[in-house]
């Protein structure tokens, strides 16, 4: 099967198990991972960027908030076809990276070297959240609010989340609740300036999540007012996994990240190799 032109965007949520690991994870990302990645996919990726995660806002833990960064790619073809399996060099991905990200237990002492594709499909079966690696269409599929917003309207506090419904809940039932109970409520809040959503392309890499959604606010205080204080009257579904909104199990049925508008590293245009301080 020949490689097929198939533009897609991918989102990777990089979590942080604890602050003791932040500098180690940054070292691996910029000393090894960026260079490995560019060497591999430069011919068929048009954008490769890191967005720093903003601090977890008050009550953000119950939304499965990750603490490190969002990694975003724009692909020109599907990287999971048989044509892409043979690589001249294996990506350097030590097991410790999964420990630093909170995908495997912190007491794991395995020094195994993984291949990147296996690592990015790990977690979720050991009591810890799965590695969130989702493919979505290049363009958002549904636009509910704020389509006329421009850069002149000011900086945005972006809340992006991926969700799936509890096991046994039909997608149609979950979406009915989302589109009839949740989104209309947020849409009427003046503090919410943008609402977008797309289905995750599960057929690409079997991502465990189903949908990605993004909302914009002025800052963490306005997010808290909307997502925590003003959601008490959102109908709790019969299948709720937790008592409070979002009614989804933190980390397993919802993962969230808080972002600014700009990437801290647009790797294809800014990366200059591993240059340490002097």
Backbone bond lengths (Angstrom), bond angles and torsions (degrees), N, CA, C in turn:
res aa  C-N    CA-C-N  psi(-1)  N-CA   C-N-CA  omega(-1)  CA-C   N-CA-C  phi
1 X - - - 1.473 - - 1.517 109.36 -
2 X 1.304 117.68 121.70 1.462 121.83 -178.47 1.520 110.89 -75.83
3 X 1.334 115.17 151.33 1.463 119.91 176.47 1.521 109.66 -59.06
4 X 1.315 115.84 136.90 1.450 121.86 -174.90 1.528 110.43 -113.12
5 X 1.315 117.04 133.02 1.461 121.51 175.39 1.528 108.49 -63.74
6 X 1.319 116.59 115.29 1.458 121.05 -175.42 1.534 108.77 -149.70
7 X 1.327 118.43 85.47 1.465 120.36 -179.28 1.532 111.52 -61.21
8 X 1.320 115.60 131.05 1.462 122.25 179.39 1.531 107.99 -148.19
9 X 1.315 114.52 161.25 1.464 120.98 172.53 1.523 107.57 -117.44
10 X 1.319 117.76 141.59 1.461 119.82 176.12 1.521 110.34 -123.03
11 X 1.322 114.57 149.62 1.461 123.15 -178.32 1.519 108.18 -126.96
12 X 1.324 116.68 126.23 1.456 122.12 175.33 1.523 107.69 -120.16
13 X 1.334 116.39 123.73 1.458 121.00 175.64 1.527 108.22 -93.29
14 X 1.314 116.17 116.29 1.460 121.77 179.10 1.522 107.87 -99.87
15 X 1.316 116.03 110.62 1.460 120.40 -179.14 1.526 109.78 -91.41
16 X 1.318 116.29 175.66 1.456 122.97 -179.73 1.520 107.67 -135.49
17 X 1.339 116.95 117.97 1.461 120.72 -176.97 1.524 111.40 -65.29
18 X 1.340 116.73 -40.12 1.461 121.33 176.73 1.523 108.92 -163.52
19 X 1.320 116.57 161.16 1.459 120.97 -174.00 1.523 112.61 -62.55
20 X 1.334 117.98 -25.59 1.460 120.75 177.88 1.526 112.44 -59.09
21 X 1.332 116.63 -17.92 1.457 120.52 -175.98 1.524 114.02 -103.10
22 X 1.310 118.90 -6.38 1.473 119.75 -173.13 1.530 111.22 -60.08
23 X 1.322 117.66 -49.04 1.466 119.63 -177.25 1.528 111.44 -66.67
24 X 1.332 117.01 -30.75 1.462 120.56 178.41 1.524 110.90 -69.82
25 X 1.322 115.86 -41.10 1.463 120.33 179.66 1.526 110.65 -68.22
26 X 1.327 116.51 -40.54 1.469 119.89 176.63 1.532 110.74 -62.31
27 X 1.327 115.87 -40.73 1.468 119.74 179.13 1.519 110.55 -60.37
28 X 1.338 117.24 -48.13 1.465 119.52 179.78 1.520 111.46 -63.01
29 X 1.325 116.83 -43.64 1.460 120.40 -178.32 1.523 111.43 -57.90
30 X 1.341 116.64 -48.57 1.465 119.44 -172.34 1.522 113.48 -92.01
31 X 1.318 118.09 -23.68 1.470 119.76 177.89 1.528 111.11 -82.10
32 X 1.324 117.67 -35.63 1.455 121.01 -173.60 1.532 114.00 -120.68
33 X 1.337 115.61 -51.96 1.452 119.35 -164.85 1.528 113.50 -68.18
34 X 1.338 117.46 -43.51 1.468 119.73 -178.46 1.524 109.96 -61.41
35 X 1.320 116.61 -45.55 1.468 119.41 -178.14 1.522 111.82 -67.67
36 X 1.337 116.03 -41.76 1.469 119.43 175.50 1.527 110.87 -57.53
37 X 1.330 115.71 -45.16 1.457 120.79 -175.65 1.522 111.64 -66.10
38 X 1.330 116.46 -49.34 1.463 119.70 -179.28 1.527 110.76 -60.99
39 X 1.334 116.50 -40.90 1.470 120.09 179.55 1.524 111.09 -59.61
40 X 1.329 115.50 -34.91 1.460 119.92 -177.01 1.519 112.40 -80.20
41 X 1.344 117.41 -50.92 1.474 117.65 -167.04 1.528 115.59 -114.66
42 X 1.299 118.30 11.22 1.465 119.98 179.28 1.530 113.08 -51.41
43 X 1.334 120.42 -37.57 1.468 119.45 -178.95 1.528 114.36 -68.99
44 X 1.334 117.98 -20.10 1.460 117.61 -174.85 1.533 114.00 -132.54
45 X 1.323 117.90 20.51 1.464 122.69 171.35 1.518 107.97 -124.69
46 X 1.326 116.57 129.27 1.460 119.84 -176.28 1.521 113.27 -97.94
47 X 1.343 117.68 -15.64 1.459 120.99 175.89 1.516 108.81 -150.56
48 X 1.335 115.19 138.35 1.463 122.00 -178.72 1.523 106.37 -146.44
49 X 1.329 116.41 104.94 1.458 120.03 -169.63 1.521 112.27 -136.42
50 X 1.344 115.23 151.58 1.455 123.10 174.36 1.527 109.00 -111.09
51 X 1.325 116.37 129.66 1.461 122.66 173.71 1.530 107.87 -112.83
52 X 1.322 117.11 122.26 1.460 120.75 -178.86 1.524 110.54 -69.27
53 X 1.330 115.80 134.32 1.463 120.02 175.68 1.519 109.48 -72.72
54 X 1.320 116.49 134.01 1.456 121.30 174.74 1.532 109.47 -77.49
55 X 1.334 117.97 160.54 1.474 119.79 -179.80 1.527 111.96 -55.11
56 X 1.319 115.54 147.49 1.461 121.16 178.77 1.526 108.84 -64.89
57 X 1.341 118.64 121.71 1.463 120.17 -179.58 1.525 111.57 -72.95
58 X 1.297 115.97 168.39 1.467 121.05 177.84 1.523 110.09 -53.44
59 X 1.318 116.86 131.27 1.467 125.13 -179.37 1.524 113.12 67.23
60 X 1.326 117.01 13.51 1.460 119.49 -178.55 1.516 114.08 -72.91
61 X 1.335 117.32 -18.21 1.468 119.83 -176.84 1.521 112.40 -61.39
62 X 1.318 117.14 -35.11 1.463 118.35 -176.91 1.525 112.65 -73.21
63 X 1.332 116.92 -5.48 1.461 121.93 176.30 1.529 111.03 -100.19
64 X 1.338 116.67 12.46 1.461 120.65 178.00 1.512 113.22 64.22
65 X 1.328 117.00 41.47 1.460 121.22 -173.12 1.525 112.02 -73.82
66 X 1.336 115.95 129.37 1.461 121.52 176.54 1.526 109.59 -92.81
67 X 1.335 115.95 156.93 1.465 120.27 -164.10 1.525 115.82 -115.99
68 X 1.322 118.74 -4.00 1.466 119.02 -171.97 1.531 112.80 -104.18
69 X 1.328 116.56 -69.53 1.461 118.40 -176.62 1.520 111.92 -168.28
70 X 1.327 114.20 164.63 1.462 123.14 167.41 1.520 107.57 -104.55
71 X 1.323 116.22 129.72 1.459 121.58 171.56 1.521 107.67 -105.46
72 X 1.318 115.48 127.77 1.465 120.62 -175.74 1.529 109.99 -123.97
73 X 1.332 115.71 130.92 1.461 122.26 174.36 1.531 109.41 -120.25
74 X 1.307 115.93 148.75 1.462 122.37 165.91 1.525 106.93 -115.45
75 X 1.339 115.69 110.31 1.455 122.12 -174.65 1.526 110.68 -94.97
76 X 1.315 115.80 146.29 1.467 121.23 173.88 1.520 111.75 -96.84
77 X 1.340 116.62 -14.01 1.460 121.27 177.04 1.521 108.89 -149.72
78 X 1.306 115.72 167.06 1.455 121.87 179.24 1.535 109.28 -75.65
79 X 1.337 118.66 117.10 1.469 120.15 -176.73 1.525 113.47 -79.66
80 X 1.328 118.11 4.34 1.460 121.16 -177.19 1.529 112.35 -114.78
81 X 1.312 117.83 26.64 1.461 120.85 174.29 1.529 109.07 -90.01
82 X 1.339 118.36 160.69 1.468 120.17 -179.76 1.526 113.67 -55.93
83 X 1.336 117.11 -28.93 1.463 120.15 -178.48 1.519 112.90 -62.64
84 X 1.331 117.93 -24.43 1.464 121.13 -173.61 1.527 113.04 -95.70
85 X 1.326 118.07 2.08 1.461 120.49 -171.98 1.525 113.55 -74.08
86 X 1.317 118.06 -31.63 1.457 120.74 -177.47 1.525 109.16 -88.24
87 X 1.329 115.38 117.54 1.466 121.30 -179.41 1.520 109.01 -124.06
88 X 1.314 116.96 143.17 1.461 120.02 -176.89 1.522 111.35 -69.26
89 X 1.322 117.93 -37.10 1.461 122.24 178.33 1.523 109.80 -127.42
90 X 1.323 116.44 140.33 1.456 121.61 177.69 1.522 109.85 -80.58
91 X 1.297 114.98 137.00 1.462 120.65 177.88 1.528 110.37 -62.09
92 X 1.335 116.94 136.05 1.462 121.37 178.58 1.521 109.08 -79.95
93 X 1.337 116.33 107.69 1.468 121.46 -175.13 1.530 108.60 -141.00
94 X 1.344 118.10 81.57 1.466 120.04 179.82 1.523 111.81 -67.65
95 X 1.320 116.01 152.85 1.452 121.99 -179.36 1.527 112.22 -57.44
96 X 1.336 117.13 -30.49 1.463 120.50 -179.40 1.532 112.52 -56.44
97 X 1.323 117.05 -30.71 1.469 119.64 -179.48 1.521 110.50 -58.72
98 X 1.328 117.21 -41.73 1.465 120.55 178.89 1.521 111.23 -66.70
99 X 1.336 117.08 -32.29 1.459 120.65 175.50 1.517 110.27 -68.23
100 X 1.333 117.14 -44.83 1.466 120.46 179.40 1.524 111.37 -62.08
101 X 1.331 116.75 -33.15 1.465 121.12 -179.37 1.526 113.19 -84.54
102 X 1.324 117.62 -7.40 1.457 120.41 179.37 1.507 114.37 80.48
103 X 1.346 117.47 24.29 1.462 120.98 178.71 1.521 113.14 -94.42
104 X 1.333 116.56 -18.35 1.462 121.35 174.34 1.522 107.31 -131.94
105 X 1.329 119.05 161.32 1.465 120.93 -176.06 1.524 112.82 -57.47
106 X 1.309 115.03 146.12 1.462 121.92 -176.40 1.525 112.17 -65.05
107 X 1.328 117.71 -25.01 1.463 120.29 -178.60 1.528 112.22 -89.91
108 X 1.321 117.60 10.22 1.452 121.08 178.63 1.538 109.61 -66.13
109 X 1.311 116.83 128.05 1.469 120.87 -178.40 1.531 111.69 -113.85
110 X 1.302 116.96 13.76 1.459 121.75 179.52 1.524 109.86 -70.72
111 X 1.320 117.45 126.47 1.462 121.07 179.48 1.529 112.10 -102.79
112 X 1.326 115.30 24.69 1.465 121.24 -178.93 1.521 110.74 -62.80
113 X 1.322 115.23 144.40 1.450 122.32 172.27 1.525 107.89 -93.58
114 X 1.340 116.55 125.72 1.462 121.53 -177.25 1.516 110.87 -100.93
115 X 1.319 116.49 160.86 1.456 118.50 164.83 1.519 107.19 -89.63
116 X 1.333 116.60 147.29 1.460 121.25 -171.40 1.505 114.40 -58.55
117 X 1.346 117.41 -39.80 1.466 119.75 -177.86 1.523 111.30 -63.88
118 X 1.331 116.98 -40.54 1.460 119.92 178.18 1.526 110.48 -65.82
119 X 1.319 116.79 -42.23 1.461 120.50 -179.31 1.523 111.35 -61.48
120 X 1.329 115.79 -39.50 1.464 119.43 -176.82 1.533 113.32 -79.13
121 X 1.315 116.60 4.33 1.466 120.15 173.06 1.522 110.66 -119.18
122 X 1.338 115.86 21.71 1.459 121.02 -174.22 1.523 111.57 -94.46
123 X 1.326 114.41 175.03 1.459 121.24 176.06 1.519 111.92 81.67
124 X 1.340 114.72 173.39 1.451 120.26 177.49 1.509 114.46 86.82
125 X 1.323 117.48 -9.82 1.460 120.16 -179.15 1.530 111.53 -122.11
126 X 1.320 116.76 15.25 1.458 120.65 -177.78 1.533 111.53 -133.27
127 X 1.320 115.41 22.72 1.453 119.53 -177.95 1.504 114.00 83.29
128 X 1.336 117.62 1.02 1.461 122.83 178.67 1.523 109.12 -116.87
129 X 1.342 117.47 152.52 1.469 120.21 -177.08 1.521 112.40 -60.57
130 X 1.325 117.47 150.44 1.457 121.11 177.71 1.523 111.96 -70.97
131 X 1.300 116.14 157.50 1.461 123.63 172.92 1.534 107.24 -66.89
132 X 1.316 117.48 121.13 1.464 120.80 -174.74 1.529 109.67 -92.20
133 X 1.337 115.96 104.18 1.464 123.60 179.70 1.514 106.50 -132.11
134 X 1.327 116.38 102.44 1.462 121.47 -172.45 1.521 111.17 -119.98
135 X 1.330 115.39 140.45 1.459 121.61 172.20 1.522 108.45 -105.24
136 X 1.328 115.59 135.57 1.463 121.99 -179.74 1.527 108.27 -136.13
137 X 1.337 117.49 163.11 1.467 119.07 175.21 1.530 111.11 -59.15
138 X 1.313 116.34 153.37 1.471 120.48 178.31 1.525 110.20 -57.82
139 X 1.324 116.66 -41.65 1.457 120.99 179.48 1.529 109.96 -102.44
140 X 1.332 116.21 142.93 1.464 120.13 175.55 1.523 109.33 -58.71
141 X 1.320 115.91 144.69 1.458 120.44 -176.78 1.524 112.43 -85.82
142 X 1.332 117.07 -36.43 1.468 119.80 -175.72 1.521 110.48 -133.16
143 X 1.309 114.99 133.29 1.462 123.08 -175.85 1.527 107.66 -121.94
144 X 1.325 116.71 113.41 1.456 120.87 -174.04 1.528 114.05 -103.69
145 X 1.324 116.83 -21.39 1.469 117.64 -177.07 1.533 109.65 -164.51
146 X 1.343 115.12 141.38 1.453 120.98 169.44 1.505 116.16 88.55
147 X 1.324 118.22 22.86 1.466 120.42 -176.02 1.526 112.68 -65.59
148 X 1.314 118.45 -19.29 1.466 121.70 -179.03 1.527 112.55 -94.23
149 X 1.326 118.25 8.21 1.460 121.59 -178.01 1.531 110.57 -71.40
150 X 1.336 117.40 139.46 1.464 122.94 178.85 1.527 109.64 -126.81
151 X 1.326 116.62 173.76 1.465 120.71 178.57 1.525 111.79 -63.24
152 X 1.319 117.26 -22.91 1.464 120.70 179.03 1.526 112.21 -70.98
153 X 1.327 117.21 -13.93 1.463 120.72 178.15 1.523 112.58 -79.45
154 X 1.328 116.95 -4.09 1.452 120.23 174.56 1.513 114.01 103.94
155 X 1.344 116.15 173.36 1.467 120.10 -179.40 1.516 111.57 -70.01
156 X 1.316 114.98 153.32 1.462 120.86 -175.65 1.528 110.88 -115.93
157 X 1.312 114.82 139.43 1.460 122.66 172.59 1.516 105.58 -97.34
158 X 1.327 115.96 102.80 1.460 121.75 -170.53 1.527 110.88 -92.34
159 X 1.311 115.57 125.60 1.467 121.56 171.88 1.522 107.07 -108.32
160 X 1.333 115.53 110.09 1.460 120.76 178.23 1.528 107.83 -111.97
161 X 1.319 116.48 136.99 1.460 119.39 179.50 1.524 110.18 -142.81
162 X 1.325 114.54 150.70 1.458 121.43 171.70 1.522 107.28 -113.72
163 X 1.323 116.08 139.71 1.458 120.11 -176.06 1.521 110.92 -133.81
164 X 1.311 114.28 157.30 1.465 122.47 166.05 1.527 105.87 -145.35
165 X 1.301 116.34 157.28 1.455 120.61 -178.40 1.530 109.98 -92.02
166 X 1.316 117.21 155.97 1.475 119.73 -177.96 1.523 111.86 -56.24
167 X 1.308 114.72 154.42 1.460 120.64 179.60 1.528 109.99 -56.74
168 X 1.321 115.66 133.04 1.456 121.45 -179.99 1.516 114.01 94.96
169 X 1.349 118.05 -13.11 1.464 121.38 178.71 1.527 108.74 -88.34
170 X 1.312 116.66 125.25 1.448 120.81 178.38 1.525 109.97 -65.91
171 X 1.330 115.34 141.64 1.463 120.10 178.54 1.525 110.81 -55.86
172 X 1.327 116.28 -40.72 1.468 120.07 -179.31 1.529 110.93 -61.59
173 X 1.329 116.89 -38.29 1.461 120.92 178.93 1.525 110.72 -68.63
174 X 1.336 116.25 -43.49 1.460 119.60 178.95 1.514 112.18 -64.62
175 X 1.333 116.02 -43.47 1.466 119.77 179.71 1.523 111.72 -65.77
176 X 1.305 117.42 -34.56 1.465 120.16 177.75 1.530 109.70 -60.11
177 X 1.322 116.49 -43.83 1.470 120.78 176.76 1.524 110.71 -64.26
178 X 1.331 117.46 -44.26 1.460 121.19 -177.96 1.525 111.73 -63.30
179 X 1.338 116.60 -45.97 1.460 120.42 -173.79 1.526 113.44 -83.61
180 X 1.317 117.02 -20.45 1.462 118.80 -178.53 1.522 113.26 -104.37
181 X 1.326 117.60 -23.63 1.459 120.54 -177.33 1.535 112.93 -110.91
182 X 1.318 117.32 -43.07 1.461 120.73 -171.17 1.526 112.18 -87.15
183 X 1.326 117.15 -59.92 1.459 120.26 -174.21 1.529 112.31 -60.99
184 X 1.338 120.76 -43.38 1.474 119.01 177.71 1.531 112.83 -59.21
185 X 1.326 116.74 -36.27 1.457 119.93 179.65 1.526 110.73 -64.80
186 X 1.336 116.91 -46.53 1.463 120.15 179.02 1.534 111.37 -68.02
187 X 1.307 116.01 -34.83 1.461 119.81 -178.19 1.530 112.10 -61.65
188 X 1.320 116.94 -33.11 1.463 119.75 -178.56 1.521 113.36 -83.30
189 X 1.320 117.75 -7.76 1.465 120.48 178.52 1.522 109.87 -80.22
190 X 1.331 119.07 123.72 1.468 120.87 -177.79 1.527 113.11 -64.54
191 X 1.315 117.29 -24.47 1.468 120.28 -179.74 1.527 112.81 -71.68
192 X 1.326 116.95 -19.00 1.469 121.33 178.19 1.521 108.21 -87.40
193 X 1.332 116.38 120.18 1.467 119.69 -175.33 1.526 113.69 -105.15
194 X 1.328 117.75 -14.31 1.458 119.79 -177.74 1.519 108.77 -153.52
195 X 1.335 116.96 138.16 1.468 122.26 174.97 1.528 108.16 -138.98
196 X 1.335 115.96 123.28 1.456 122.64 -179.26 1.521 109.03 -138.39
197 X 1.316 117.03 151.79 1.459 119.25 176.77 1.525 110.71 -155.57
198 X 1.335 115.18 151.65 1.464 122.50 175.01 1.518 108.91 -145.61
199 X 1.318 115.99 151.56 1.461 120.30 170.20 1.529 109.16 -75.90
200 X 1.302 115.49 144.58 1.459 121.25 175.03 1.527 109.02 -79.29
201 X 1.323 115.78 138.61 1.466 121.65 -178.31 1.530 108.23 -82.83
202 X 1.317 115.85 79.09 1.464 121.63 -173.70 1.530 112.40 -62.60
203 X 1.330 116.99 -22.90 1.456 119.66 -177.61 1.529 112.58 -69.38
204 X 1.345 117.70 -16.11 1.462 120.07 -177.60 1.525 111.12 -74.41
205 X 1.346 116.78 -53.51 1.473 119.42 -176.17 1.522 112.66 -138.72
206 X 1.340 116.42 17.95 1.466 121.45 177.29 1.527 112.17 57.62
207 X 1.314 116.49 41.97 1.466 121.21 176.08 1.527 109.55 -56.12
208 X 1.334 118.97 134.98 1.469 119.94 -177.94 1.518 114.42 -70.93
209 X 1.331 117.16 -14.74 1.468 119.68 -179.61 1.525 110.32 -93.01
210 X 1.327 115.19 161.85 1.461 120.65 -170.03 1.528 113.15 -110.58
211 X 1.330 117.26 -35.79 1.462 120.53 -172.62 1.512 110.18 -143.88
212 X 1.342 116.18 145.79 1.457 121.87 171.07 1.526 108.31 -112.49
213 X 1.328 115.39 139.42 1.462 120.71 -179.14 1.523 108.54 -136.63
214 X 1.310 116.38 143.81 1.459 120.27 179.34 1.521 109.70 -133.88
215 X 1.336 115.22 133.62 1.464 122.23 174.66 1.519 108.36 -129.41
216 X 1.348 115.52 148.06 1.454 120.91 -179.78 1.520 110.50 -115.94
217 X 1.344 113.64 146.76 1.456 121.86 -179.62 1.528 108.34 -139.30
218 X 1.327 115.57 176.26 1.457 120.03 177.37 1.518 111.05 -79.60
219 X 1.333 117.69 -27.67 1.455 121.11 -178.79 1.515 110.55 178.22
220 X 1.343 117.36 -177.40 1.465 120.46 -176.61 1.519 113.94 -63.97
221 X 1.320 118.28 -30.53 1.466 119.91 179.14 1.523 111.01 -67.00
222 X 1.336 116.50 -42.29 1.468 119.22 179.12 1.527 110.50 -70.90
223 X 1.349 117.20 -34.47 1.463 118.67 174.20 1.524 110.24 -60.68
224 X 1.329 117.32 -46.14 1.465 120.84 -178.13 1.527 110.51 -62.42
225 X 1.309 116.48 -41.92 1.460 119.62 178.81 1.523 110.94 -59.01
226 X 1.336 116.17 -41.91 1.466 120.23 -176.39 1.525 112.37 -79.45
227 X 1.328 117.44 -50.24 1.462 121.53 -170.05 1.521 113.95 -83.91
228 X 1.333 116.81 -20.85 1.460 119.90 -178.37 1.524 111.28 -112.24
229 X 1.333 116.92 -54.79 1.464 120.36 -174.67 1.525 112.72 -74.96
230 X 1.324 117.39 -37.99 1.468 120.50 -172.69 1.528 113.73 -95.86
231 X 1.307 117.76 10.02 1.468 119.44 -178.16 1.523 112.69 -108.62
232 X 1.308 116.63 7.35 1.471 119.45 -177.69 1.527 112.49 -64.82
233 X 1.341 116.52 -23.56 1.465 118.67 -179.28 1.531 112.78 -99.86
234 X 1.343 117.01 6.81 1.462 118.83 172.47 1.521 108.07 -70.65
235 X 1.295 116.48 130.54 1.461 121.48 -175.24 1.526 111.35 -57.19
236 X 1.313 116.12 125.50 1.455 121.94 176.53 1.525 108.57 -78.57
237 X 1.331 117.59 120.50 1.476 118.82 -178.76 1.524 111.50 -70.84
238 X 1.306 115.68 157.05 1.465 120.54 179.45 1.525 112.10 -60.64
239 X 1.308 115.96 -26.74 1.465 120.64 -175.98 1.526 113.12 -95.11
240 X 1.314 119.02 15.08 1.466 122.81 -175.28 1.530 111.89 -54.65
241 X 1.342 115.94 138.92 1.461 121.73 178.66 1.521 112.55 -96.11
242 X 1.341 117.52 -17.54 1.453 121.04 174.54 1.524 108.85 -140.71
243 X 1.313 115.68 161.76 1.461 121.12 -171.45 1.517 113.50 -72.28
244 X 1.319 117.80 -31.00 1.456 121.87 -175.64 1.519 110.97 -107.42
245 X 1.342 115.87 157.71 1.461 120.42 174.18 1.525 108.58 -56.16
246 X 1.348 118.46 134.82 1.463 129.16 20.77 1.529 115.31 -91.18
247 X 1.327 118.55 9.21 1.470 123.26 177.70 1.523 113.13 64.34
248 X 1.322 117.54 13.70 1.461 123.63 178.86 1.520 108.56 -116.93
249 X 1.322 117.15 149.85 1.462 120.69 -176.82 1.521 110.43 -69.24
250 X 1.330 115.46 122.67 1.457 121.94 -177.42 1.525 111.43 -58.68
251 X 1.337 115.94 127.04 1.447 121.82 177.06 1.518 114.75 87.26
252 X 1.319 116.95 -27.64 1.459 120.67 -176.63 1.529 112.24 -107.47
253 X 1.328 117.25 -38.44 1.467 121.34 177.67 1.520 111.62 -109.69
254 X 1.313 117.22 -11.93 1.461 121.64 172.89 1.517 108.98 -147.43
255 X 1.327 116.05 132.40 1.461 122.77 167.75 1.514 107.20 -126.12
256 X 1.321 116.22 138.68 1.453 121.89 -176.48 1.520 110.64 -128.67
257 X 1.328 114.81 159.50 1.455 121.02 172.40 1.517 108.36 -149.36
258 X 1.331 116.40 144.32 1.465 122.25 179.98 1.519 108.32 -111.40
259 X 1.347 115.83 130.77 1.456 121.80 -167.41 1.514 112.46 -137.98
260 X 1.331 115.30 161.46 1.456 121.55 167.31 1.532 108.86 -94.35
261 X 1.324 116.03 -175.39 1.466 120.88 179.74 1.530 112.90 -78.03
262 X 1.326 117.43 -23.96 1.464 119.06 -168.95 1.530 111.65 -115.06
263 X 1.329 114.80 147.88 1.461 121.20 176.89 1.523 109.82 -77.22
264 X 1.335 116.74 142.20 1.458 118.34 175.01 1.523 110.58 -80.55
265 X 1.335 117.50 -19.69 1.461 120.51 175.79 1.518 109.36 -147.05
266 X 1.332 116.32 110.83 1.458 121.98 172.77 1.526 105.47 -92.50
267 X 1.316 116.13 90.67 1.461 121.23 -160.65 1.522 114.99 -62.16
268 X 1.316 117.94 -38.31 1.461 119.20 -176.78 1.522 112.20 -66.27
269 X 1.317 117.26 -27.07 1.461 119.88 -179.02 1.529 113.58 -104.97
270 X 1.345 117.51 -20.66 1.461 119.88 -172.97 1.528 114.36 -110.50
271 X 1.318 118.44 -20.95 1.463 119.19 -173.54 1.520 110.91 -68.55
272 X 1.348 116.06 129.23 1.470 122.59 -178.73 1.518 111.44 -124.07
273 X 1.325 116.87 20.32 1.448 119.80 -178.66 1.517 111.30 92.13
274 X 1.320 116.20 -178.39 1.460 122.65 -175.63 1.530 108.65 -90.10
275 X 1.309 116.77 99.89 1.456 122.59 -179.12 1.522 107.94 -112.03
276 X 1.321 117.78 111.12 1.455 121.28 -176.93 1.536 110.47 -87.19
277 X 1.331 114.98 169.05 1.464 119.68 -179.83 1.533 110.92 -69.86
278 X 1.309 115.85 154.51 1.473 122.55 176.88 1.532 109.12 -140.85
